[in-house]
Amino acid sequence: MLLDTASLYFRAYFGVPDSVRAPDGTPVNAVRGLLDFIARLVADHSPDDLVACMDADWRPQWRVDLIPSYKAHRVAEEVPGGSDVEEVPDTLSPQVPVIEAVLDALGIARVGVAGYEADDVIGTLTGLAPGPVDIVTGDRDLFQLVDDARGVRVLYPVKGVGALDLVDEAWLRARYGVDGPGYVDLALLRGDPSDGLPGVPGIGEKTAAKLLDAYGDLAGIMAAAHDPASKVTPAQRKRLQEAREYVAVAPKVVRVASDVPLPEFTPELPREPRRPEELAALAERWGLGGSLQRLLSVLGPERAG
């Protein structure tokens, strides 16, 4: 099981009231919400391995070089020669180091790699996994990794993590008319304002799906756009031709990396905390209470039975 951790703690932050606070009054709604999410996921799906994938770089420069608008609207502060600071709610940012410390004390693998997003870590781990993979994310970009033959599916939260869409190839075809790899082409044609991807003007999701159905993939669509004998409409032809520079670079931006240089780590889900004294101190300092206890109970040795 691979967690798109930031996606989940953002969801926890907005789903759990900020009245959930540490003894000193600091909000810990994202921390406790994420712990509850992980407890529910482990209880419901019983993964052998679980990795919390992190955004070491939420806006990699190599993606910005290709499409300058990539996530530009989320930049709170530009850092020359370094990673831009992402605009994050004031009471969420201080909770992220707490989340990291708690995961480390528990012994839950936490992997982030400089120059890459969590999506890229997930893409690389998915390619290396010897068996079935469940990817837990609220980010549709990861639908591109769905692969029935390898048992790769996305658990897409609808409400919390108790109600999940189990995204497999049949789900993708029913919803978007494409398979996993085809989702990359659909996404870049459609665009995504939340990621600053402009898409091809005038080509929405339904039109993109129809074009992909007719011409197979992005290369087929672009070939048809330049073929006077094709059935591409004049308006679509003009828009696709005008967007050729964007179309040439967008696949590399939208497609998750599969060759991230991963550090050594142990993916096995722990049955007891790695550093129990440190975890106890964190629990007291931040008032993690029932959320931590629920997670510890599902991680316990009885899980093996």
C-alpha positions as CSV (number, residue, x, y, z in Angstrom):
1,M,0.0,0.0,0.0
2,L,1.4,3.4,-1.1
3,L,0.1,6.5,0.5
4,D,0.1,9.9,-1.2
5,T,0.7,11.3,2.2
6,A,0.2,15.1,1.5
7,S,-3.0,14.3,-0.3
8,L,-4.3,12.5,2.8
9,Y,-3.2,14.9,5.4
10,F,-4.7,17.8,3.4
11,R,-7.9,15.8,3.3
12,A,-7.6,15.1,7.1
13,Y,-7.0,18.8,7.8
14,F,-10.1,19.9,6.0
15,G,-12.2,17.0,7.3
16,V,-11.4,17.1,11.0
17,P,-12.4,20.2,13.0
18,D,-9.5,22.4,14.0
19,S,-10.9,22.3,17.5
20,V,-8.9,19.0,17.8
21,R,-5.9,20.4,19.6
22,A,-2.8,19.5,21.6
23,P,-2.7,20.2,25.3
24,D,-1.0,23.6,24.6
25,G,-3.8,24.6,22.2
26,T,-2.0,23.8,18.9
27,P,-4.3,22.3,16.2
28,V,-3.5,18.6,15.5
29,N,-6.5,17.8,13.3
30,A,-4.3,16.8,10.4
31,V,-2.1,14.6,12.5
32,R,-4.9,12.8,14.3
33,G,-7.0,12.6,11.1
34,L,-4.1,11.0,9.2
35,L,-3.5,8.5,12.0
36,D,-7.2,7.6,11.8
37,F,-7.0,7.2,8.0
38,I,-4.0,4.9,8.3
39,A,-5.7,2.8,11.0
40,R,-8.8,2.4,8.9
41,L,-6.8,1.5,5.7
42,V,-4.8,-1.1,7.6
43,A,-7.9,-2.6,9.2
44,D,-9.9,-2.7,6.0
45,H,-7.2,-3.8,3.5
46,S,-4.5,-5.6,5.6
47,P,-1.4,-4.6,3.6
48,D,1.8,-6.4,4.3
49,D,3.9,-3.4,3.3
50,L,3.0,0.3,3.6
51,V,5.0,3.3,2.5
52,A,4.1,6.9,3.3
53,C,5.3,8.7,0.1
54,M,6.3,12.3,0.6
55,D,6.7,15.5,-1.5
56,A,10.4,16.3,-1.1
57,D,9.8,18.8,-3.9
58,W,6.2,19.7,-4.5
59,R,7.0,21.7,-7.7
60,P,10.1,20.2,-9.3
61,Q,12.1,22.6,-11.5
62,W,12.4,20.1,-14.3
63,R,8.6,20.2,-14.7
64,V,8.5,24.0,-14.4
65,D,11.1,24.3,-17.1
66,L,8.8,22.5,-19.5
67,I,5.5,24.2,-18.4
68,P,6.2,27.4,-16.4
69,S,2.6,27.6,-15.2
70,Y,2.9,24.2,-13.4
71,K,1.5,24.8,-9.9
72,A,2.5,28.4,-10.2
73,H,-0.8,29.6,-8.6
74,R,0.1,27.7,-5.4
75,V,3.5,29.4,-4.8
76,A,3.5,31.4,-1.6
77,E,7.1,32.4,-1.8
78,E,9.7,32.1,-4.6
79,V,13.1,30.8,-3.5
80,P,15.9,31.6,-6.0
81,G,17.9,28.5,-6.7
82,G,15.8,26.4,-4.3
83,S,12.4,25.0,-3.9
84,D,9.5,27.4,-3.9
85,V,7.4,27.5,-0.8
86,E,3.9,26.1,-1.3
87,E,0.9,28.1,-0.1
88,V,-0.5,26.0,2.8
89,P,-3.0,26.9,5.6
90,D,-1.2,28.5,8.5
91,T,-2.3,25.9,11.0
92,L,-1.4,22.9,8.7
93,S,2.3,23.7,8.1
94,P,3.4,23.2,11.8
95,Q,1.6,19.8,11.8
96,V,3.7,18.3,9.0
97,P,6.9,17.8,11.1
98,V,4.8,16.2,13.8
99,I,3.3,13.8,11.2
100,E,6.8,12.9,10.1
101,A,8.1,12.4,13.6
102,V,5.2,10.2,14.5
103,L,5.5,8.0,11.4
104,D,9.2,7.6,12.1
105,A,8.7,6.7,15.7
106,L,6.1,4.2,14.7
107,G,8.5,2.7,12.1
108,I,6.2,3.3,9.1
109,A,8.4,3.8,6.1
110,R,8.5,7.4,4.9
111,V,10.1,8.1,1.5
112,G,10.7,11.4,-0.3
113,V,13.4,12.1,-2.8
114,A,14.9,15.6,-3.6
115,G,13.7,16.9,-7.0
116,Y,10.6,14.7,-7.1
117,E,7.0,14.7,-6.0
118,A,5.3,11.9,-4.0
119,D,3.6,10.9,-7.3
120,D,7.0,10.1,-8.7
121,V,8.0,8.0,-5.7
122,I,4.7,6.1,-6.0
123,G,5.3,5.6,-9.7
124,T,8.7,4.2,-9.2
125,L,7.7,1.9,-6.3
126,T,4.7,0.7,-8.2
127,G,7.0,-0.4,-11.1
128,L,9.3,-2.2,-8.6
129,A,6.6,-3.9,-6.6
130,P,6.6,-7.7,-6.9
131,G,2.9,-8.1,-6.2
132,P,-0.4,-6.2,-6.1
133,V,-0.3,-2.5,-5.2
134,D,-3.0,-0.3,-3.6
135,I,-2.3,3.4,-4.1
136,V,-4.2,5.7,-1.7
137,T,-4.7,9.2,-3.1
138,G,-7.1,12.0,-3.7
139,D,-5.1,13.0,-6.8
140,R,-6.5,11.8,-10.1
141,D,-3.1,12.0,-11.8
142,L,-2.2,8.6,-10.3
143,F,-5.0,6.9,-12.2
144,Q,-2.4,6.5,-14.9
145,L,-0.8,3.7,-12.9
146,V,-3.9,1.5,-12.8
147,D,-3.0,-1.9,-14.3
148,D,-5.3,-4.9,-13.9
149,A,-2.6,-7.3,-15.1
150,R,-0.3,-6.3,-12.3
151,G,-3.0,-5.8,-9.7
152,V,-2.4,-2.1,-9.4
153,R,-5.4,-0.1,-8.4
154,V,-6.1,3.3,-6.8
155,L,-8.1,3.7,-3.6
156,Y,-9.7,7.1,-4.2
157,P,-11.3,8.7,-1.1
158,V,-14.9,9.8,-1.6
159,K,-15.5,10.7,2.1
160,G,-12.7,10.1,4.6
161,V,-11.1,6.8,3.8
162,G,-14.1,4.7,4.9
163,A,-15.8,5.4,1.5
164,L,-13.4,4.7,-1.3
165,D,-13.7,4.3,-5.1
166,L,-11.7,1.2,-6.1
167,V,-10.3,2.5,-9.3
168,D,-9.4,-0.3,-11.8
169,E,-9.4,-0.5,-15.6
170,A,-13.2,-1.1,-15.7
171,W,-13.9,1.9,-13.5
172,L,-11.6,4.1,-15.7
173,R,-13.3,3.0,-18.9
174,A,-16.7,3.6,-17.4
175,R,-15.8,7.0,-16.1
176,Y,-13.4,8.4,-18.7
177,G,-13.4,5.9,-21.6
178,V,-9.6,5.2,-21.2
179,D,-7.2,2.8,-19.5
180,G,-4.4,3.8,-17.1
181,P,-1.8,4.9,-19.7
182,G,-4.6,6.6,-21.7
183,Y,-5.3,8.8,-18.7
184,V,-2.1,10.7,-19.2
185,D,-3.2,11.7,-22.7
186,L,-6.7,12.6,-21.5
187,A,-5.4,14.7,-18.6
188,L,-3.0,16.7,-20.7
189,L,-5.6,17.4,-23.4
190,R,-8.2,18.4,-20.9
191,G,-5.8,20.3,-18.7
192,D,-6.0,20.7,-14.9
193,P,-6.4,24.2,-13.3
194,S,-5.4,22.8,-9.9
195,D,-2.0,21.9,-11.3
196,G,-1.6,24.9,-13.6
197,L,-1.9,22.7,-16.7
198,P,-3.5,24.7,-19.5
199,G,-4.6,21.8,-21.7
200,V,-5.7,22.4,-25.3
201,P,-8.2,25.2,-25.4
202,G,-11.6,24.0,-26.4
203,I,-10.8,20.3,-25.8
204,G,-12.7,19.3,-22.7
205,E,-12.8,15.9,-21.1
206,K,-15.6,14.4,-23.3
207,T,-14.0,15.7,-26.5
208,A,-10.6,14.4,-25.4
209,A,-12.1,10.9,-24.7
210,K,-13.8,10.9,-28.1
211,L,-10.6,11.8,-29.9
212,L,-8.6,9.1,-28.0
213,D,-11.3,6.6,-28.9
214,A,-11.1,7.5,-32.5
215,Y,-7.3,7.9,-32.9
216,G,-5.9,5.7,-30.1
217,D,-3.5,8.0,-28.4
218,L,-2.0,11.5,-28.4
219,A,0.4,10.7,-31.3
220,G,-2.6,9.4,-33.3
221,I,-4.6,12.5,-32.5
222,M,-1.8,14.9,-33.5
223,A,-1.2,13.0,-36.7
224,A,-4.9,13.2,-37.5
225,A,-4.9,17.0,-36.8
226,H,-2.2,17.4,-39.5
227,D,-4.0,15.1,-42.0
228,P,-6.4,17.0,-44.2
229,A,-8.2,13.7,-44.9
230,S,-9.0,12.9,-41.2
231,K,-12.4,13.5,-39.7
232,V,-11.1,16.0,-37.0
233,T,-13.3,19.0,-37.2
234,P,-11.8,22.3,-38.5
235,A,-12.0,23.9,-35.0
236,Q,-10.3,20.9,-33.3
237,R,-7.7,20.8,-36.0
238,K,-6.8,24.5,-35.5
239,R,-6.7,24.2,-31.7
240,L,-4.5,21.1,-31.7
241,Q,-2.1,22.5,-34.2
242,E,-1.8,25.8,-32.2
243,A,-1.1,23.8,-29.1
244,R,1.6,21.6,-30.6
245,E,4.4,23.1,-28.5
246,Y,2.4,22.4,-25.3
247,V,1.5,18.9,-26.5
248,A,5.2,18.1,-27.2
249,V,6.3,18.7,-23.6
250,A,3.1,18.0,-21.5
251,P,3.5,14.2,-21.5
252,K,6.7,14.4,-19.5
253,V,5.1,16.8,-17.0
254,V,1.9,14.8,-16.5
255,R,3.5,11.3,-16.6
256,V,4.8,10.3,-13.2
257,A,8.5,9.4,-13.1
258,S,9.4,5.7,-12.9
259,D,13.1,6.0,-12.3
260,V,13.4,8.0,-9.0
261,P,16.7,7.1,-7.1
262,L,15.1,5.6,-4.0
263,P,16.9,5.5,-0.6
264,E,17.1,2.2,1.3
265,F,14.1,1.6,3.5
266,T,12.1,-1.2,5.0
267,P,8.5,-1.2,3.6
268,E,7.1,-3.9,6.0
269,L,4.3,-2.6,8.1
270,P,5.6,-2.7,11.8
271,R,3.7,-4.7,14.4
272,E,5.1,-2.6,17.2
273,P,6.6,0.9,17.4
274,R,10.2,1.2,16.4
275,R,10.9,3.8,19.1
276,P,8.2,3.4,21.8
277,E,9.6,5.9,24.2
278,E,9.8,8.6,21.6
279,L,6.3,7.8,20.4
280,A,5.0,8.0,24.0
281,A,6.6,11.4,24.3
282,L,5.0,12.6,21.1
283,A,1.6,11.2,22.1
284,E,1.8,13.2,25.3
285,R,3.2,16.4,23.8
286,W,0.6,16.5,21.0
287,G,-2.4,14.9,22.7
288,L,-2.7,12.1,20.1
289,G,-4.9,10.0,22.3
290,G,-7.4,7.7,20.7
291,S,-6.1,8.2,17.2
292,L,-2.7,6.8,17.9
293,Q,-4.2,4.0,20.1
294,R,-6.5,2.9,17.2
295,L,-3.5,2.7,14.9
296,L,-1.4,0.8,17.4
297,S,-4.2,-1.7,17.9
298,V,-4.5,-2.6,14.2
299,L,-0.7,-2.8,13.9
300,G,-0.4,-5.2,16.8
301,P,0.8,-8.8,16.6
302,E,-2.8,-10.1,16.4
303,R,-2.9,-8.7,12.9
304,A,-0.8,-11.7,11.8
305,G,-3.6,-14.1,12.7
